[in-house]
Amino acid sequence: MKYTTLFISAIALLSMSFISCKRINPLLDTPNEYGIVAMDKIELKDYLPAFREAIKQNQAEIEAIVTNPEEPTFENTIVALERSGALLDRVEGIFFNILEADGNDEMDEIANTISPELSALSDDILLNDKLFARIAHVYNQRETLGLSGEDLRLTEETYRSFVENGANLNQADKERLAAINQELARLSLLFGQNVVAETNAPEAQILITDEAELEGLPASAKDAAREAAEAAGKEGWLFSPKRTSFTPVLQYCANRELRRQLLLAYTTRCNHDNAYDNKSVINQTMRLRIEKAHLMGFTNPADYILQDAMAKNARNADELLQRVWGPSLAAAKREAAALQAMTDEPIEPWDWWYYAEKLRKEKYDLNEEELKPYFELSNVRKGVFLLAHNLYGLNFEQVHDLPVYNDEVETFRVTDPKGELVGILYTDYFPRAGKRPGAWMNDICHQYVDASGKDHRPVIINVGNFNKPTKDNPSLLSMDDVETLFHEFGHALHGLLSRAHYESLAGTNVPRDFVEMPSQFMENYCYEPEILATYAFHYQTGEVMPDSLIAKINAAKQFNQGFVETELLSASILDMDFHELTTMGTIDVNAFEAASLKKMGMIPQIIVRYRPTFYNHIFTTGYEAGYYSYTWSAVLDADAFEAFKETGDITHPEIAARFKHMLEQGGTRDAAELYQEFRGKDADPKYLLRRKGFIQ
C-alpha cells in the first residue's frame, strides 16, 4: 500500500510537471499591461486554435444576450453586444496585421481557411432574428429610455448596422446574403494574395548586368539594386515592380526600354492570364456586389455602400470628382505639352517621370536626389513626432521591451504633457517579400473604456515600404516617401488621440470619406520651412537643409500637380464606374477600363494610378466605391489647414486644440457636424484647387 501511494504520488508529480511545462498559446495568454500579446512567441500552429476558441467564446456571448430572460435594455443588449468578441478582436488584430506586413504562404492558407468561418460568424450575428429583435426594442425605446450622447449614438449605429447588413430580409434572402458574404471574403483574400505573388514573381524581376544600361540612375538606387541582386544570388542590378525599386529608374534612368519594361511590369500585374490573373476574380466580385446591393434594395453597389458616408450617394461623390477633374485634366494637358517640347519622341507613360524630373531641374534647379540626403528616415520620423508635440503636446519615447513580430519593427510609448499614457505606436517601414505593397495604418488594440471606467489606450501600427538602408547609406526618402510617412502618421494620430467610450465608435471608425482627412491634413506640414528645419538634416554633415533648397521646394510645390491629380482622380472615377454598374454578365476588364478612361477624356501619356487587376483598395482593403474619399477628404484637409494659415501660425494653439478635439471624438458624432463645429462652416473646395495651382 505504501508503494502504491508513492507510485501514485510520483505519477501525480510527473503529471503536474507536464502540465506546468505545457506551452500556452500566446494569442490566448494574458496580454501585457498595454493589451499586447507575445507576438514574438506566436507560431503558425497557434492561429487556427486561437481563432476557433475566440469564435466559440463570441458565440457563447451572443447566446447569453439572446437568451437573457430580462427585458432588453441598453446595458444588457447594446452594451453587451459591444463588449462581446474581445478575444476575437485581439486574435484578428494580430493575425491580419502580420498577414499584411510579414505574411507567407502558410499564413495565406490560414487566412483562406478561417475567412469563411469569420464571415459565417459575422452573418450569424448580424442575421440573428432574436438578437435583432432585442436591439430593435431598445432602438424603438431610445427616447423613453432617455439615451443621449455616445449611448444614443451607439444604439443608433448598432441598429443601422444590422439593418444595412440584412436583418430585415426574409429567411431565404438572409441565407443568400450569408453565402454572398462568405464568397466575397474568399475573393478579397485571393485578389490580394495574387497581387503579392505577382509582384514577387521571378519573371517580374529585371536583371541588368551592364552598368552602362543604368546611365543617369543615382548611386543610391544602383546600390539598392545591387544588394537586391546579391540577395537573390545573382550578379548585377535587380529591379522589381515595387515602387521603391522602379521609381528611381522612371525618374532618372536614360534607358527608355528599361523604364518601359519596369512600368509595364508594375501596371500589368495580375493581368497575364496566368495563375495570378485577377480578371476572373473581379468579375466574380462585381457580380456578387451587384447582387448584394439588389438584395438590400439598391440599384447599384455604390449607393448601397455610400449611404452612411459624408457623400451619402454616388451622385454626390461623382459631382465632386467632376468638379476637380476638369481643372486637373486641363493642367495635365499643359504639363504634357511642356514635356513633349523636350523630346522628339512621342511622350509615353514611361517617359513622363523622366522628363518631368528634367523639367523640374530646368525650371526650379531642383533635383530630388539632392533632397534625399536631408530626408533620412529616422530624422523624418523625429520631425513628425515633434510636430505632434507642438500641435497636441504628445511625447514619444522609444522602448525596447515590447513584443514585435519582426526585428525591423520599432516601438514607442506615447504620453501627454502630464506623462499619462496616450498609446503605443509601432513602426514597420521596410519592404519584405511577405509584405503587401503600399503604406497603411492599423490598430492592434482598440481604445475603449471598460465597465469599471478604465480607459484602455490604443496600440497603433504604421507600415510602409521605404528604401532599406544599404551598406553605405541609411534609409533616404524621396519627397513622395516623406509625404507618405506624414500621411500614415496622421492616421496614427487619429487612432492615438481617441477618447471615445465605446470601441466601435473610437479612433478611425468614421466614414471613409472623413477618415483620410486627418492623414492628408498632416501632409500640409511636410515642406513648411519651419517644419523642415526640425527634421531635414543632412545625414552626413548634420547640417539643416539650406534656405535656398527650401525655397526651391516651395517654388516647385505646384509642379506636376496636373499629373498627380489626374492619376488619382482617374482611379477614383474608374472605381465609381465599376460600382455604379446595375447589372453584369461577364465583362472584359481591360475593355471596361479603356471605355471608362475614354469617357473621362484621359490622356494617353498618363496611366491610371491603379489598374483594375492590382487595385487593392477596391478589391481587397475595403475602399470599394470609396477611392473618391481621398479627394473628398482633400477638400476638408485643405480647408482645415487654411484655418491655421489664416492666423499666421501653422501650429496655432487654439486652432490645434479644436482640431485635436475633433480627432478625439472618433465616430461618436456625425462627421459633418464635427467639421462644421471645428471650422464654423462647410469646407470650401477652392482651397484644394488653389493649393494645386489650378485657380488663383
Beta strands, then each sheet from edge to edge (+ up, - down):
strand 1: 206-208
strand 2: 237-239
strand 3: 395-399
strand 4: 410-415
strand 5: 421-428
strand 6: 440-445
strand 7: 448-449
strand 8: 455-456
strand 9: 459-463
sheet 1: 1+ 2-
sheet 2: 3+ 4- 5+ 9+ 6-
sheet 3: 7+ 8-
end
